[in-house]
Amino acid sequence: MSERVLSEVSGRIAADREGGFVASYRALVTGELPEGLLRTELLRGPDRHWRVQSLWRDMAALEAVRADPRMAAAPRLFREAGTEPDLAVFLLTADASGTG
Protein backbone atom coordinates (compact mmCIF):
# COMPACT_ATOMS: atom_id res chain seq x y z
CA MET A 1 0.00 0.00 0.00
CA SER A 2 1.31 3.45 -0.91
CA GLU A 3 1.71 6.09 1.73
CA ARG A 4 -0.87 8.82 1.85
CA VAL A 5 0.44 12.35 1.38
CA LEU A 6 -0.65 15.66 2.91
CA SER A 7 -0.08 18.80 0.87
CA GLU A 8 -0.16 22.18 2.53
CA VAL A 9 -0.51 25.48 0.69
CA SER A 10 -0.42 28.56 2.90
CA GLY A 11 -0.04 32.31 2.96
CA ARG A 12 -1.30 35.55 4.42
CA ILE A 13 -4.40 37.04 2.85
CA ALA A 14 -5.19 40.75 3.14
CA ALA A 15 -8.29 41.43 5.23
CA ASP A 16 -10.18 42.93 2.29
CA ARG A 17 -9.61 39.76 0.23
CA GLU A 18 -10.51 37.12 2.81
CA GLY A 19 -14.21 36.97 1.90
CA GLY A 20 -13.47 36.40 -1.77
CA PHE A 21 -10.79 33.85 -0.92
CA VAL A 22 -13.21 31.80 1.19
CA ALA A 23 -15.91 32.04 -1.49
CA SER A 24 -13.44 30.86 -4.15
CA TYR A 25 -12.42 27.86 -2.04
CA ARG A 26 -16.06 26.92 -1.41
CA ALA A 27 -16.86 27.18 -5.11
CA LEU A 28 -13.83 25.07 -5.95
CA VAL A 29 -14.74 22.19 -3.64
CA THR A 30 -18.36 22.04 -4.84
CA GLY A 31 -17.08 21.04 -8.28
CA GLU A 32 -15.44 17.83 -9.39
CA LEU A 33 -12.43 17.00 -7.21
CA PRO A 34 -9.23 15.50 -8.64
CA GLU A 35 -8.70 11.75 -8.70
CA GLY A 36 -6.92 10.61 -5.55
CA LEU A 37 -7.95 13.55 -3.36
CA LEU A 38 -9.28 12.06 -0.12
CA ARG A 39 -9.95 15.21 1.89
CA THR A 40 -9.31 18.94 1.74
CA GLU A 41 -9.90 21.72 4.26
CA LEU A 42 -9.43 25.46 4.53
CA LEU A 43 -7.95 26.66 7.81
CA ARG A 44 -7.67 30.20 9.18
CA GLY A 45 -4.98 31.00 11.72
CA PRO A 46 -3.82 34.11 13.51
CA ASP A 47 -2.69 37.24 11.66
CA ARG A 48 -4.65 36.42 8.47
CA HIS A 49 -2.58 33.28 7.88
CA TRP A 50 -4.59 30.80 5.80
CA ARG A 51 -3.85 27.20 4.89
CA VAL A 52 -5.32 24.61 2.55
CA GLN A 53 -4.49 21.08 3.66
CA SER A 54 -5.27 18.23 1.30
CA LEU A 55 -4.90 14.52 1.93
CA TRP A 56 -3.98 12.47 -1.14
CA ARG A 57 -4.18 8.72 -1.77
CA ASP A 58 -0.48 8.68 -2.68
CA MET A 59 2.34 10.78 -4.11
CA ALA A 60 1.40 9.80 -7.67
CA ALA A 61 -2.06 11.37 -7.27
CA LEU A 62 -0.57 14.62 -5.95
CA GLU A 63 2.10 14.72 -8.65
CA ALA A 64 -0.52 14.23 -11.38
CA VAL A 65 -2.37 17.33 -10.16
CA ARG A 66 0.78 19.38 -9.68
CA ALA A 67 1.96 18.55 -13.22
CA ASP A 68 -1.08 20.30 -14.71
CA PRO A 69 -1.23 24.04 -13.87
CA ARG A 70 -4.99 24.05 -14.49
CA MET A 71 -5.45 21.42 -11.77
CA ALA A 72 -3.14 22.95 -9.13
CA ALA A 73 -6.06 24.83 -7.61
CA ALA A 74 -4.87 25.72 -4.09
CA PRO A 75 -1.79 27.69 -5.21
CA ARG A 76 -3.94 29.47 -7.79
CA LEU A 77 -6.47 30.53 -5.11
CA PHE A 78 -3.72 32.19 -3.09
CA ARG A 79 -2.26 33.94 -6.13
CA GLU A 80 -5.69 35.22 -7.13
CA ALA A 81 -6.01 36.62 -3.58
CA GLY A 82 -2.78 38.55 -4.06
CA THR A 83 -0.16 36.43 -2.31
CA GLU A 84 2.51 33.95 -3.36
CA PRO A 85 1.83 30.74 -1.40
CA ASP A 86 4.21 28.55 0.53
CA LEU A 87 4.02 24.89 -0.47
CA ALA A 88 4.89 21.82 1.62
CA VAL A 89 4.34 18.08 1.28
CA PHE A 90 4.33 15.55 4.12
CA LEU A 91 4.14 11.75 4.12
CA LEU A 92 1.46 10.50 6.49
CA THR A 93 3.33 8.12 8.76
CA ALA A 94 0.75 7.55 11.53
CA ASP A 95 -2.80 8.70 12.26
CA ALA A 96 -5.77 8.22 14.55
CA SER A 97 -9.40 9.29 14.51
CA GLY A 98 -11.58 10.20 17.44
CA THR A 99 -15.28 9.70 17.88
CA GLY A 100 -15.87 13.45 18.00
Backbone as CSV, one residue per row, in Angstrom:
resi,resn,N_x,N_y,N_z,CA_x,CA_y,CA_z,C_x,C_y,C_z
1,MET,0.842,-1.194,0.000,0.000,0.000,0.000,0.880,1.248,0.000
2,SER,0.558,2.200,-0.848,1.309,3.447,-0.914,0.978,4.329,0.268
3,GLU,1.938,5.167,0.623,1.710,6.094,1.727,0.846,7.264,1.272
4,ARG,-0.089,7.622,2.121,-0.871,8.821,1.847,0.024,10.047,2.047
5,VAL,-0.363,11.132,1.403,0.440,12.353,1.380,-0.455,13.532,1.738
6,LEU,0.063,14.432,2.559,-0.649,15.660,2.909,0.074,16.835,2.257
7,SER,-0.644,17.577,1.435,-0.076,18.802,0.867,-0.620,19.980,1.655
8,GLU,0.224,20.977,1.799,-0.157,22.181,2.534,0.240,23.390,1.700
9,VAL,-0.727,24.235,1.430,-0.507,25.479,0.694,-0.952,26.587,1.624
10,SER,-0.073,27.556,1.894,-0.417,28.561,2.896,0.114,29.938,2.514
11,GLY,-0.468,30.934,3.157,-0.036,32.307,2.956,-0.925,33.270,3.715
12,ARG,-0.518,34.505,3.756,-1.296,35.554,4.416,-2.170,36.246,3.370
13,ILE,-3.424,36.406,3.746,-4.400,37.035,2.849,-4.812,38.375,3.458
14,ALA,-4.778,39.426,2.664,-5.193,40.745,3.138,-6.651,40.692,3.598
15,ALA,-6.953,41.452,4.629,-8.289,41.435,5.232,-9.388,41.696,4.199
16,ASP,-9.151,42.600,3.268,-10.178,42.933,2.290,-10.349,41.868,1.204
17,ARG,-9.511,40.836,1.207,-9.608,39.758,0.226,-10.043,38.431,0.836
18,GLU,-10.180,38.388,2.153,-10.512,37.124,2.812,-11.878,36.575,2.377
19,GLY,-12.876,37.428,2.289,-14.211,36.972,1.900,-14.214,36.325,0.525
20,GLY,-13.559,36.953,-0.425,-13.466,36.401,-1.775,-12.660,35.113,-1.815
21,PHE,-11.620,35.050,-1.000,-10.788,33.854,-0.923,-11.607,32.656,-0.428
22,VAL,-12.365,32.871,0.647,-13.209,31.795,1.189,-14.270,31.388,0.166
23,ALA,-14.891,32.352,-0.479,-15.907,32.043,-1.489,-15.308,31.244,-2.645
24,SER,-14.098,31.593,-3.064,-13.435,30.860,-4.152,-13.137,29.425,-3.747
25,TYR,-12.689,29.226,-2.516,-12.422,27.862,-2.041,-13.716,27.048,-2.024
26,ARG,-14.772,27.636,-1.475,-16.055,26.917,-1.408,-16.565,26.552,-2.796
27,ALA,-16.433,27.466,-3.737,-16.862,27.176,-5.110,-16.014,26.060,-5.703
28,LEU,-14.734,26.082,-5.431,-13.828,25.069,-5.951,-14.216,23.672,-5.470
29,VAL,-14.493,23.527,-4.192,-14.745,22.186,-3.642,-16.162,21.679,-3.916
30,THR,-17.039,22.525,-4.451,-18.356,22.037,-4.844,-18.321,21.399,-6.229
31,GLY,-17.228,21.639,-6.959,-17.083,21.044,-8.280,-16.454,19.665,-8.197
32,GLU,-16.073,19.140,-9.334,-15.437,17.831,-9.392,-14.039,17.918,-8.795
33,LEU,-13.736,17.024,-7.870,-12.432,17.003,-7.213,-11.488,16.070,-7.965
34,PRO,-10.196,16.330,-7.897,-9.230,15.500,-8.636,-9.212,14.051,-8.144
35,GLU,-8.886,13.162,-9.029,-8.701,11.749,-8.702,-7.617,11.621,-7.633
36,GLY,-7.910,10.856,-6.608,-6.924,10.609,-5.554,-6.976,11.572,-4.393
37,LEU,-7.796,12.623,-4.483,-7.954,13.550,-3.359,-8.928,12.940,-2.359
38,LEU,-8.451,12.691,-1.142,-9.276,12.060,-0.120,-10.004,13.072,0.754
39,ARG,-9.366,14.203,1.011,-9.951,15.212,1.893,-9.219,16.530,1.660
40,THR,-9.937,17.624,1.789,-9.311,18.938,1.741,-10.037,19.851,2.715
41,GLU,-9.298,20.783,3.301,-9.903,21.718,4.256,-9.177,23.057,4.206
42,LEU,-9.948,24.093,4.469,-9.427,25.461,4.531,-9.351,25.860,5.994
43,LEU,-8.182,26.294,6.417,-7.952,26.659,7.815,-7.525,28.119,7.916
44,ARG,-8.061,28.802,8.913,-7.672,30.199,9.178,-6.926,30.240,10.506
45,GLY,-5.782,30.866,10.506,-4.980,31.000,11.717,-4.858,32.458,12.120
46,PRO,-3.999,32.729,13.072,-3.817,34.114,13.515,-3.147,34.972,12.436
47,ASP,-3.350,36.260,12.543,-2.690,37.237,11.659,-2.973,37.005,10.181
48,ARG,-4.223,36.615,9.858,-4.655,36.419,8.475,-3.843,35.347,7.745
49,HIS,-3.316,34.390,8.489,-2.585,33.278,7.880,-3.587,32.166,7.553
50,TRP,-3.651,31.796,6.292,-4.589,30.795,5.797,-3.823,29.591,5.284
51,ARG,-4.487,28.447,5.297,-3.848,27.201,4.888,-4.893,26.281,4.255
52,VAL,-4.519,25.666,3.148,-5.317,24.611,2.551,-4.523,23.321,2.737
53,GLN,-5.105,22.392,3.476,-4.488,21.082,3.659,-5.305,20.074,2.879
54,SER,-4.601,19.231,2.120,-5.275,18.232,1.296,-4.594,16.895,1.493
55,LEU,-5.401,15.874,1.748,-4.895,14.523,1.928,-5.090,13.760,0.619
56,TRP,-3.997,13.168,0.146,-3.983,12.470,-1.136,-3.758,10.978,-0.936
57,ARG,-4.311,10.177,-1.813,-4.181,8.719,-1.772,-2.712,8.302,-1.769
58,ASP,-1.903,8.987,-2.588,-0.476,8.680,-2.677,0.226,9.813,-3.408
59,MET,1.544,9.736,-3.466,2.337,10.780,-4.112,2.009,10.884,-5.603
60,ALA,1.719,9.769,-6.242,1.397,9.800,-7.673,0.164,10.651,-7.949
61,ALA,-0.846,10.569,-7.091,-2.062,11.372,-7.274,-1.749,12.864,-7.140
62,LEU,-0.955,13.211,-6.133,-0.568,14.619,-5.950,0.271,15.104,-7.122
63,GLU,1.236,14.311,-7.545,2.104,14.720,-8.650,1.329,14.895,-9.947
64,ALA,0.304,14.086,-10.170,-0.521,14.231,-11.377,-1.215,15.584,-11.399
65,VAL,-1.702,16.028,-10.252,-2.368,17.329,-10.165,-1.351,18.460,-10.304
66,ARG,-0.229,18.328,-9.633,0.785,19.383,-9.681,1.402,19.543,-11.064
67,ALA,1.380,18.490,-11.874,1.957,18.550,-13.219,1.098,19.365,-14.185
68,ASP,-0.154,19.575,-13.841,-1.078,20.301,-14.712,-1.460,21.616,-14.040
69,PRO,-0.943,22.755,-14.511,-1.226,24.043,-13.868,-2.713,24.351,-13.716
70,ARG,-3.552,23.824,-14.611,-4.995,24.049,-14.492,-5.582,23.318,-13.296
71,MET,-4.942,22.227,-12.869,-5.455,21.417,-11.769,-4.887,21.830,-10.407
72,ALA,-3.776,22.537,-10.389,-3.138,22.946,-9.132,-3.929,24.115,-8.543
73,ALA,-5.082,23.809,-7.985,-6.057,24.827,-7.606,-5.669,25.626,-6.375
74,ALA,-5.154,24.990,-5.336,-4.867,25.718,-4.094,-3.842,26.839,-4.308
75,PRO,-2.716,26.575,-4.971,-1.791,27.689,-5.213,-2.434,28.817,-6.017
76,ARG,-3.273,28.451,-6.980,-3.944,29.471,-7.792,-4.864,30.350,-6.940
77,LEU,-5.584,29.742,-5.984,-6.468,30.526,-5.113,-5.690,31.595,-4.356
78,PHE,-4.531,31.224,-3.826,-3.719,32.190,-3.085,-3.211,33.292,-4.005
79,ARG,-2.769,32.922,-5.191,-2.265,33.938,-6.128,-3.374,34.896,-6.548
80,GLU,-4.565,34.360,-6.772,-5.694,35.223,-7.133,-6.071,36.160,-5.990
81,ALA,-5.747,35.774,-4.753,-6.014,36.619,-3.584,-4.856,37.571,-3.305
82,GLY,-3.844,37.564,-4.172,-2.778,38.549,-4.063,-1.560,38.138,-3.264
83,THR,-1.346,36.851,-3.054,-0.162,36.427,-2.308,0.478,35.207,-2.952
84,GLU,1.794,35.127,-2.878,2.513,33.954,-3.362,2.523,32.920,-2.240
85,PRO,1.972,31.725,-2.477,1.831,30.744,-1.404,3.125,29.998,-1.087
86,ASP,3.184,29.499,0.128,4.212,28.549,0.535,3.636,27.157,0.324
87,LEU,4.459,26.243,-0.180,4.016,24.889,-0.468,4.849,23.900,0.341
88,ALA,4.199,22.876,0.890,4.891,21.817,1.616,4.163,20.502,1.402
89,VAL,4.906,19.413,1.448,4.342,18.077,1.285,4.873,17.202,2.410
90,PHE,3.975,16.423,3.012,4.325,15.546,4.123,3.815,14.137,3.832
91,LEU,4.604,13.130,4.183,4.143,11.754,4.124,3.421,11.440,5.417
92,LEU,2.232,10.885,5.292,1.460,10.505,6.492,2.059,9.216,7.026
93,THR,2.644,9.282,8.210,3.325,8.116,8.755,2.545,7.437,9.882
94,ALA,1.609,8.140,10.500,0.750,7.552,11.534,-0.458,8.462,11.679
95,ASP,-1.603,7.870,12.035,-2.796,8.697,12.256,-3.749,7.991,13.204
96,ALA,-4.715,8.738,13.683,-5.767,8.222,14.554,-6.999,9.092,14.354
97,SER,-8.162,8.535,14.602,-9.401,9.286,14.511,-10.174,9.136,15.803
98,GLY,-10.758,10.233,16.252,-11.582,10.202,17.443,-13.039,9.970,17.096
99,THR,-13.860,9.904,18.111,-15.285,9.696,17.884,-16.057,11.015,17.895
100,GLY,-15.343,12.118,18.121,-15.872,13.449,18.004,-16.964,13.817,18.889
